[in-house]
Amino acid sequence: MTEAPLRLALVAVPEDESAETVCEKVANYLPSNYSVAVRSPDNAVFISGHDQAGWTLDGYVIPRLASGLLFAKEVSA
């Protein structure tokens, strides 16, 4: 069985929060097949992972983040 392709999303960092704080919050919303991938110098936060058994980026991860007022958009890897 082959692994699902890697998927990547950019999480918006509100102006009144640090990327570090957002990274901690995002990590709390992610299933085990996704993780905080990168916190870049310009305060961008990326998540990455592989879809697995219904835990998909567009069907679960992005909507779950939005429930916590954390907004993400998929980007090409």
C-alpha positions in Angstrom: 0.0 0.0 0.0 1.4 3.4 -1.0 1.4 6.4 1.3 -0.9 9.3 0.4 0.8 12.3 -1.1 2.2 15.0 1.3 -0.2 17.9 1.7 0.9 21.4 2.9 -1.2 24.3 4.2 -0.4 27.8 5.3 -2.0 29.0 8.5 -2.8 32.7 8.9 -1.1 34.4 11.9 -3.3 37.1 13.4 -1.5 40.4 13.8 -2.0 40.4 17.6 -0.4 36.9 18.1 3.1 35.6 17.6 3.8 32.7 15.3 5.0 30.7 18.3 1.7 31.0 20.0 -0.2 30.1 16.8 2.1 27.0 16.4 1.1 25.8 19.8 -2.6 26.4 19.2 -2.5 24.7 15.8 -0.7 21.6 17.2 -3.6 21.1 19.6 -6.1 20.8 16.7 -4.2 18.4 14.5 -4.7 14.7 14.2 -1.6 12.5 14.5 -1.1 12.3 10.7 -0.5 16.1 10.5 2.0 18.3 12.3 3.3 21.9 12.4 6.0 21.7 9.7 7.7 25.1 9.6 7.6 28.4 11.4 9.3 30.7 8.9 11.2 33.9 9.8 8.4 36.0 8.4 6.0 34.5 11.0 4.3 32.2 8.5 3.1 28.8 10.0 2.9 25.8 7.8 1.3 22.4 8.5 2.0 19.2 6.6 0.9 15.6 6.6 -0.7 12.7 4.7 -4.4 12.1 4.5 -5.3 8.9 6.4 -8.6 7.1 7.1 -10.8 10.2 6.9 -8.4 12.5 8.5 -7.9 14.7 5.4 -6.6 18.2 5.0 -9.7 19.6 3.3 -12.3 17.4 5.0 -11.1 17.5 8.6 -7.9 19.5 9.3 -8.8 22.9 7.8 -12.4 22.9 9.1 -11.2 21.9 12.6 -8.7 24.7 12.6 -11.4 27.1 11.5 -13.5 26.0 14.5 -10.8 27.5 16.7 -10.6 30.7 14.5 -7.3 29.5 12.9 -7.6 29.8 9.2 -5.5 27.7 6.7 -5.3 27.3 3.0 -3.7 24.5 1.1 -0.6 25.3 -0.9 1.4 23.3 -3.4 4.3 21.4 -1.9 
